[in-house]
């Protein structure tokens, strides 16, 4: 047997029995290059929200590393990157949703209009009225359409009588592009709406408490293309009144709706730039690798 093997070109018994390690299969990490801070334009003049030296830990495991970024007023900033890169974790930093996870710890300085949102005297419930959130899966309350929208204003005492509440509900549904579709069905369950309508109901619910910032965590990932287009058009209208930060796995969506794009990779913020530049002439090799599909 050994004699036969020895006759094969480039093959010897000694080479077959070698203890030298074999080359490993390529992995995503093979495309990693050194990340020395964030390239591009992570900072803006007169920002609505800011983070400096942001680190996030789940128990002993660090998920976010030294993120420094500003979110501009009345802009849509898209956060993109591979699954597990930390973009949703960072989004939840901005309204302290990570506080609801006992093992999660956030450090650094985070401000809204220059005010420290992690200060000891900051009420997270009131903060979340100022920085609303729309989640990946529509989550209407098991209440009527009317009561879904009215819930926040009632909780925070934003109206003094039923007439004012009626007007606020109508205005919120109108801003969310839903009122005409449901105006005759306000007492029907919100859970009976289509997926796209439910997501717009959740946006109306967020708007109803008069937030300053709206965070959207993959808000169209569970929707069909028609419902997605309606939500995207709505976002463009909403940025006239609100600052919006959106996490999306769709690079096409980021290119369509945002003015600035932030690319995350393995818990680090690699690049922030104008959206056109990110998708046509990125500054960092990792950004280019991601948007050209070399990993994701």
BANUKE-409352 format. One record per residue (C-alpha): x negated, y, z negated; residue in one letter; residue number from 0. Coordinates in pm, whole numbers. Layout:
<nodes>
node xx->X; yy->Y; zz->Z; residuo->A; num->NUM
...
</nodes>
This chain:
<nodes>
node xx->0; yy->0; zz->0; residuo->X; num->0
node xx->-275; yy->243; zz->-93; residuo->X; num->1
node xx->-454; yy->166; zz->234; residuo->X; num->2
node xx->-142; yy->257; zz->433; residuo->X; num->3
node xx->-98; yy->583; zz->243; residuo->X; num->4
node xx->-460; yy->676; zz->302; residuo->X; num->5
node xx->-399; yy->660; zz->679; residuo->X; num->6
node xx->-132; yy->938; zz->669; residuo->X; num->7
node xx->-279; yy->1276; zz->765; residuo->X; num->8
node xx->-355; yy->1492; zz->462; residuo->X; num->9
node xx->-241; yy->1222; zz->220; residuo->X; num->10
node xx->-453; yy->1034; zz->-30; residuo->X; num->11
node xx->-377; yy->821; zz->-329; residuo->X; num->12
node xx->-552; yy->1084; zz->-541; residuo->X; num->13
node xx->-331; yy->1365; zz->-406; residuo->X; num->14
node xx->-12; yy->1166; zz->-474; residuo->X; num->15
node xx->-122; yy->1108; zz->-833; residuo->X; num->16
node xx->-234; yy->1469; zz->-893; residuo->X; num->17
node xx->-120; yy->1635; zz->-1213; residuo->X; num->18
node xx->-133; yy->1982; zz->-1057; residuo->X; num->19
node xx->202; yy->2165; zz->-1091; residuo->X; num->20
node xx->416; yy->2184; zz->-780; residuo->X; num->21
node xx->526; yy->2524; zz->-652; residuo->X; num->22
node xx->863; yy->2623; zz->-796; residuo->X; num->23
node xx->1166; yy->2702; zz->-583; residuo->X; num->24
node xx->1233; yy->3069; zz->-522; residuo->X; num->25
node xx->1455; yy->3243; zz->-772; residuo->X; num->26
node xx->1600; yy->3590; zz->-799; residuo->X; num->27
node xx->1314; yy->3688; zz->-1033; residuo->X; num->28
node xx->1063; yy->3636; zz->-753; residuo->X; num->29
node xx->1196; yy->3957; zz->-599; residuo->X; num->30
node xx->1140; yy->4154; zz->-919; residuo->X; num->31
node xx->895; yy->4440; zz->-914; residuo->X; num->32
node xx->784; yy->4660; zz->-1198; residuo->X; num->33
node xx->1053; yy->4898; zz->-1323; residuo->X; num->34
node xx->891; yy->5209; zz->-1465; residuo->X; num->35
node xx->1184; yy->5430; zz->-1560; residuo->X; num->36
node xx->1471; yy->5526; zz->-1331; residuo->X; num->37
node xx->1400; yy->5670; zz->-988; residuo->X; num->38
node xx->1614; yy->5920; zz->-801; residuo->X; num->39
node xx->1833; yy->6180; zz->-969; residuo->X; num->40
node xx->1970; yy->6037; zz->-1294; residuo->X; num->41
node xx->2024; yy->6384; zz->-1443; residuo->X; num->42
node xx->2256; yy->6668; zz->-1339; residuo->X; num->43
node xx->2321; yy->7022; zz->-1452; residuo->X; num->44
node xx->2600; yy->7067; zz->-1707; residuo->X; num->45
node xx->2694; yy->6696; zz->-1731; residuo->X; num->46
node xx->3025; yy->6570; zz->-1865; residuo->X; num->47
node xx->2864; yy->6269; zz->-2036; residuo->X; num->48
node xx->2503; yy->6178; zz->-2105; residuo->X; num->49
node xx->2304; yy->5886; zz->-2241; residuo->X; num->50
node xx->1945; yy->5896; zz->-2361; residuo->X; num->51
node xx->1735; yy->5596; zz->-2467; residuo->X; num->52
node xx->2038; yy->5364; zz->-2460; residuo->X; num->53
node xx->1970; yy->5010; zz->-2581; residuo->X; num->54
node xx->2243; yy->4752; zz->-2639; residuo->X; num->55
node xx->2199; yy->4426; zz->-2830; residuo->X; num->56
node xx->2422; yy->4122; zz->-2872; residuo->X; num->57
node xx->2285; yy->3985; zz->-3199; residuo->X; num->58
node xx->1912; yy->3950; zz->-3121; residuo->X; num->59
node xx->1953; yy->3944; zz->-2744; residuo->X; num->60
node xx->1897; yy->4279; zz->-2571; residuo->X; num->61
node xx->2135; yy->4347; zz->-2282; residuo->X; num->62
node xx->2055; yy->4712; zz->-2197; residuo->X; num->63
node xx->1706; yy->4863; zz->-2194; residuo->X; num->64
node xx->1640; yy->5236; zz->-2230; residuo->X; num->65
node xx->1910; yy->5375; zz->-2000; residuo->X; num->66
node xx->1892; yy->5750; zz->-1942; residuo->X; num->67
node xx->2159; yy->5903; zz->-1719; residuo->X; num->68
node xx->2407; yy->6189; zz->-1682; residuo->X; num->69
node xx->2759; yy->6169; zz->-1544; residuo->X; num->70
node xx->2863; yy->6485; zz->-1365; residuo->X; num->71
node xx->3190; yy->6671; zz->-1402; residuo->X; num->72
node xx->3468; yy->6580; zz->-1160; residuo->X; num->73
node xx->3256; yy->6325; zz->-982; residuo->X; num->74
node xx->3295; yy->5954; zz->-921; residuo->X; num->75
node xx->2981; yy->5761; zz->-1011; residuo->X; num->76
node xx->2969; yy->5396; zz->-906; residuo->X; num->77
node xx->2767; yy->5141; zz->-1102; residuo->X; num->78
node xx->2651; yy->4845; zz->-897; residuo->X; num->79
node xx->2422; yy->4546; zz->-945; residuo->X; num->80
node xx->2416; yy->4166; zz->-971; residuo->X; num->81
node xx->2643; yy->3984; zz->-1214; residuo->X; num->82
node xx->2509; yy->4004; zz->-1568; residuo->X; num->83
node xx->2293; yy->4310; zz->-1500; residuo->X; num->84
node xx->2458; yy->4517; zz->-1776; residuo->X; num->85
node xx->2673; yy->4761; zz->-1581; residuo->X; num->86
node xx->2999; yy->4672; zz->-1759; residuo->X; num->87
node xx->2822; yy->4665; zz->-2095; residuo->X; num->88
node xx->2694; yy->5016; zz->-2030; residuo->X; num->89
node xx->3038; yy->5136; zz->-1918; residuo->X; num->90
node xx->3179; yy->5019; zz->-2253; residuo->X; num->91
node xx->2914; yy->5224; zz->-2433; residuo->X; num->92
node xx->3081; yy->5539; zz->-2303; residuo->X; num->93
node xx->3401; yy->5493; zz->-2505; residuo->X; num->94
node xx->3265; yy->5268; zz->-2778; residuo->X; num->95
node xx->3456; yy->4961; zz->-2666; residuo->X; num->96
node xx->3151; yy->4756; zz->-2763; residuo->X; num->97
node xx->3231; yy->4851; zz->-3123; residuo->X; num->98
node xx->3507; yy->4589; zz->-3109; residuo->X; num->99
node xx->3243; yy->4314; zz->-3072; residuo->X; num->100
node xx->3098; yy->4240; zz->-3419; residuo->X; num->101
node xx->2756; yy->4123; zz->-3295; residuo->X; num->102
node xx->2709; yy->4416; zz->-3056; residuo->X; num->103
node xx->2484; yy->4707; zz->-3153; residuo->X; num->104
node xx->2422; yy->5025; zz->-2953; residuo->X; num->105
node xx->2137; yy->5269; zz->-3007; residuo->X; num->106
node xx->2033; yy->5595; zz->-2842; residuo->X; num->107
node xx->2213; yy->5926; zz->-2800; residuo->X; num->108
node xx->2542; yy->5948; zz->-2612; residuo->X; num->109
node xx->2735; yy->6271; zz->-2565; residuo->X; num->110
node xx->3062; yy->6402; zz->-2426; residuo->X; num->111
node xx->3039; yy->6775; zz->-2353; residuo->X; num->112
node xx->2729; yy->6777; zz->-2572; residuo->X; num->113
node xx->2911; yy->6613; zz->-2867; residuo->X; num->114
node xx->2762; yy->6295; zz->-3013; residuo->X; num->115
node xx->3027; yy->6027; zz->-2956; residuo->X; num->116
node xx->2853; yy->5792; zz->-3203; residuo->X; num->117
node xx->2846; yy->6043; zz->-3487; residuo->X; num->118
node xx->2972; yy->5909; zz->-3820; residuo->X; num->119
node xx->3267; yy->6148; zz->-3820; residuo->X; num->120
node xx->3372; yy->6051; zz->-3467; residuo->X; num->121
node xx->3700; yy->5856; zz->-3460; residuo->X; num->122
node xx->3672; yy->5588; zz->-3186; residuo->X; num->123
node xx->4052; yy->5588; zz->-3136; residuo->X; num->124
node xx->4052; yy->5960; zz->-3060; residuo->X; num->125
node xx->3743; yy->5918; zz->-2842; residuo->X; num->126
node xx->3923; yy->5656; zz->-2633; residuo->X; num->127
node xx->4204; yy->5904; zz->-2574; residuo->X; num->128
node xx->3945; yy->6141; zz->-2426; residuo->X; num->129
node xx->3759; yy->5864; zz->-2241; residuo->X; num->130
node xx->4022; yy->5625; zz->-2107; residuo->X; num->131
node xx->3960; yy->5284; zz->-1956; residuo->X; num->132
node xx->4115; yy->5072; zz->-1682; residuo->X; num->133
node xx->4015; yy->4707; zz->-1691; residuo->X; num->134
node xx->3944; yy->4449; zz->-1424; residuo->X; num->135
node xx->4274; yy->4266; zz->-1468; residuo->X; num->136
node xx->4590; yy->4476; zz->-1495; residuo->X; num->137
node xx->4706; yy->4457; zz->-1857; residuo->X; num->138
node xx->5045; yy->4628; zz->-1895; residuo->X; num->139
node xx->5204; yy->4599; zz->-2238; residuo->X; num->140
node xx->5505; yy->4364; zz->-2267; residuo->X; num->141
node xx->5727; yy->4671; zz->-2266; residuo->X; num->142
node xx->5927; yy->4869; zz->-2014; residuo->X; num->143
node xx->5752; yy->5077; zz->-1749; residuo->X; num->144
node xx->5860; yy->5388; zz->-1939; residuo->X; num->145
node xx->5732; yy->5263; zz->-2275; residuo->X; num->146
node xx->5397; yy->5158; zz->-2125; residuo->X; num->147
node xx->5329; yy->5516; zz->-2024; residuo->X; num->148
node xx->5490; yy->5671; zz->-2333; residuo->X; num->149
node xx->5293; yy->5455; zz->-2578; residuo->X; num->150
node xx->4982; yy->5674; zz->-2596; residuo->X; num->151
node xx->5160; yy->6012; zz->-2618; residuo->X; num->152
node xx->5380; yy->5875; zz->-2898; residuo->X; num->153
node xx->5077; yy->5737; zz->-3084; residuo->X; num->154
node xx->4888; yy->6066; zz->-3063; residuo->X; num->155
node xx->5192; yy->6292; zz->-3113; residuo->X; num->156
node xx->5148; yy->6471; zz->-2781; residuo->X; num->157
node xx->5516; yy->6557; zz->-2735; residuo->X; num->158
node xx->5773; yy->6702; zz->-2971; residuo->X; num->159
node xx->6098; yy->6575; zz->-2815; residuo->X; num->160
node xx->6237; yy->6325; zz->-2566; residuo->X; num->161
node xx->6261; yy->6577; zz->-2284; residuo->X; num->162
node xx->5890; yy->6655; zz->-2307; residuo->X; num->163
node xx->5811; yy->6284; zz->-2317; residuo->X; num->164
node xx->6027; yy->6222; zz->-2010; residuo->X; num->165
node xx->5840; yy->6493; zz->-1821; residuo->X; num->166
node xx->5503; yy->6353; zz->-1928; residuo->X; num->167
node xx->5595; yy->6000; zz->-1822; residuo->X; num->168
node xx->5713; yy->6124; zz->-1483; residuo->X; num->169
node xx->5403; yy->6340; zz->-1434; residuo->X; num->170
node xx->5169; yy->6052; zz->-1524; residuo->X; num->171
node xx->5343; yy->5806; zz->-1293; residuo->X; num->172
node xx->5336; yy->6066; zz->-1017; residuo->X; num->173
node xx->4962; yy->6124; zz->-1057; residuo->X; num->174
node xx->4913; yy->5749; zz->-1040; residuo->X; num->175
node xx->5112; yy->5735; zz->-716; residuo->X; num->176
node xx->5378; yy->5510; zz->-866; residuo->X; num->177
node xx->5677; yy->5723; zz->-963; residuo->X; num->178
node xx->5862; yy->5705; zz->-632; residuo->X; num->179
node xx->5841; yy->5326; zz->-636; residuo->X; num->180
node xx->5972; yy->5281; zz->-992; residuo->X; num->181
node xx->6183; yy->5590; zz->-1068; residuo->X; num->182
node xx->6504; yy->5385; zz->-1073; residuo->X; num->183
node xx->6350; yy->5098; zz->-1272; residuo->X; num->184
node xx->6178; yy->5270; zz->-1563; residuo->X; num->185
node xx->6345; yy->5045; zz->-1817; residuo->X; num->186
node xx->6239; yy->4725; zz->-1644; residuo->X; num->187
node xx->5934; yy->4534; zz->-1775; residuo->X; num->188
node xx->5597; yy->4658; zz->-1653; residuo->X; num->189
node xx->5488; yy->4296; zz->-1622; residuo->X; num->190
node xx->5743; yy->4250; zz->-1345; residuo->X; num->191
node xx->5554; yy->4478; zz->-1106; residuo->X; num->192
node xx->5314; yy->4357; zz->-838; residuo->X; num->193
node xx->4943; yy->4339; zz->-920; residuo->X; num->194
node xx->4864; yy->4667; zz->-748; residuo->X; num->195
node xx->5160; yy->4841; zz->-912; residuo->X; num->196
node xx->5056; yy->4705; zz->-1252; residuo->X; num->197
node xx->4708; yy->4850; zz->-1209; residuo->X; num->198
node xx->4854; yy->5190; zz->-1115; residuo->X; num->199
node xx->5079; yy->5163; zz->-1421; residuo->X; num->200
node xx->4766; yy->5110; zz->-1633; residuo->X; num->201
node xx->4610; yy->5416; zz->-1470; residuo->X; num->202
node xx->4927; yy->5616; zz->-1549; residuo->X; num->203
node xx->4905; yy->5492; zz->-1909; residuo->X; num->204
node xx->4545; yy->5615; zz->-1930; residuo->X; num->205
node xx->4634; yy->5951; zz->-1774; residuo->X; num->206
node xx->4928; yy->6006; zz->-2009; residuo->X; num->207
node xx->4706; yy->6092; zz->-2306; residuo->X; num->208
node xx->4529; yy->6361; zz->-2101; residuo->X; num->209
node xx->4178; yy->6210; zz->-2092; residuo->X; num->210
node xx->3872; yy->6393; zz->-1970; residuo->X; num->211
node xx->3696; yy->6083; zz->-1836; residuo->X; num->212
node xx->3836; yy->5763; zz->-1684; residuo->X; num->213
node xx->3625; yy->5446; zz->-1690; residuo->X; num->214
node xx->3718; yy->5174; zz->-1441; residuo->X; num->215
node xx->3574; yy->4823; zz->-1475; residuo->X; num->216
node xx->3620; yy->4653; zz->-1136; residuo->X; num->217
node xx->3976; yy->4788; zz->-1110; residuo->X; num->218
node xx->4052; yy->4634; zz->-770; residuo->X; num->219
node xx->3875; yy->4298; zz->-790; residuo->X; num->220
node xx->4205; yy->4112; zz->-840; residuo->X; num->221
node xx->4399; yy->4309; zz->-577; residuo->X; num->222
node xx->4468; yy->4257; zz->-209; residuo->X; num->223
node xx->4320; yy->4496; zz->52; residuo->X; num->224
node xx->4633; yy->4711; zz->79; residuo->X; num->225
node xx->4660; yy->4760; zz->-299; residuo->X; num->226
node xx->4285; yy->4824; zz->-312; residuo->X; num->227
node xx->4313; yy->5100; zz->-50; residuo->X; num->228
node xx->4591; yy->5267; zz->-250; residuo->X; num->229
node xx->4381; yy->5264; zz->-569; residuo->X; num->230
node xx->4078; yy->5402; zz->-385; residuo->X; num->231
node xx->4283; yy->5685; zz->-237; residuo->X; num->232
node xx->4420; yy->5754; zz->-584; residuo->X; num->233
node xx->4068; yy->5776; zz->-728; residuo->X; num->234
node xx->3977; yy->6041; zz->-474; residuo->X; num->235
node xx->4277; yy->6247; zz->-586; residuo->X; num->236
node xx->4207; yy->6193; zz->-956; residuo->X; num->237
node xx->3849; yy->6323; zz->-944; residuo->X; num->238
node xx->3991; yy->6672; zz->-893; residuo->X; num->239
node xx->4110; yy->6657; zz->-1255; residuo->X; num->240
node xx->3894; yy->6388; zz->-1417; residuo->X; num->241
node xx->3542; yy->6251; zz->-1428; residuo->X; num->242
node xx->3539; yy->5886; zz->-1317; residuo->X; num->243
node xx->3283; yy->5609; zz->-1369; residuo->X; num->244
node xx->3355; yy->5283; zz->-1187; residuo->X; num->245
node xx->3186; yy->4945; zz->-1204; residuo->X; num->246
node xx->3224; yy->4752; zz->-880; residuo->X; num->247
node xx->3079; yy->4443; zz->-714; residuo->X; num->248
node xx->3188; yy->4579; zz->-377; residuo->X; num->249
node xx->2914; yy->4788; zz->-221; residuo->X; num->250
node xx->3163; yy->4893; zz->47; residuo->X; num->251
node xx->3391; yy->5031; zz->-223; residuo->X; num->252
node xx->3104; yy->5216; zz->-392; residuo->X; num->253
node xx->3014; yy->5372; zz->-57; residuo->X; num->254
node xx->3375; yy->5475; zz->9; residuo->X; num->255
node xx->3476; yy->5628; zz->-323; residuo->X; num->256
node xx->3169; yy->5760; zz->-508; residuo->X; num->257
node xx->2948; yy->6065; zz->-483; residuo->X; num->258
node xx->2662; yy->5911; zz->-684; residuo->X; num->259
node xx->2561; yy->5548; zz->-729; residuo->X; num->260
node xx->2366; yy->5386; zz->-1012; residuo->X; num->261
node xx->2193; yy->5053; zz->-954; residuo->X; num->262
node xx->2140; yy->4824; zz->-1255; residuo->X; num->263
node xx->1907; yy->4523; zz->-1260; residuo->X; num->264
node xx->1858; yy->4284; zz->-1551; residuo->X; num->265
node xx->1971; yy->4542; zz->-1806; residuo->X; num->266
node xx->1769; yy->4829; zz->-1665; residuo->X; num->267
node xx->1887; yy->5130; zz->-1470; residuo->X; num->268
node xx->1667; yy->5118; zz->-1162; residuo->X; num->269
node xx->1795; yy->5402; zz->-945; residuo->X; num->270
node xx->2054; yy->5680; zz->-945; residuo->X; num->271
node xx->2104; yy->5887; zz->-633; residuo->X; num->272
node xx->2361; yy->6036; zz->-402; residuo->X; num->273
node xx->2562; yy->5747; zz->-265; residuo->X; num->274
node xx->2464; yy->5811; zz->96; residuo->X; num->275
node xx->2095; yy->5796; zz->3; residuo->X; num->276
node xx->2131; yy->5476; zz->-201; residuo->X; num->277
node xx->2289; yy->5294; zz->91; residuo->X; num->278
node xx->2080; yy->5438; zz->373; residuo->X; num->279
node xx->1740; yy->5517; zz->222; residuo->X; num->280
node xx->1702; yy->5381; zz->-134; residuo->X; num->281
node xx->1392; yy->5484; zz->-326; residuo->X; num->282
node xx->1334; yy->5159; zz->-516; residuo->X; num->283
node xx->1249; yy->4823; zz->-361; residuo->X; num->284
node xx->1490; yy->4641; zz->-593; residuo->X; num->285
node xx->1777; yy->4862; zz->-478; residuo->X; num->286
node xx->1694; yy->4787; zz->-115; residuo->X; num->287
node xx->1668; yy->4415; zz->-189; residuo->X; num->288
node xx->2013; yy->4417; zz->-346; residuo->X; num->289
node xx->2200; yy->4620; zz->-86; residuo->X; num->290
node xx->2044; yy->4420; zz->198; residuo->X; num->291
node xx->2159; yy->4095; zz->39; residuo->X; num->292
node xx->1826; yy->3942; zz->-63; residuo->X; num->293
node xx->1983; yy->3861; zz->-400; residuo->X; num->294
node xx->2306; yy->3938; zz->-582; residuo->X; num->295
</nodes>
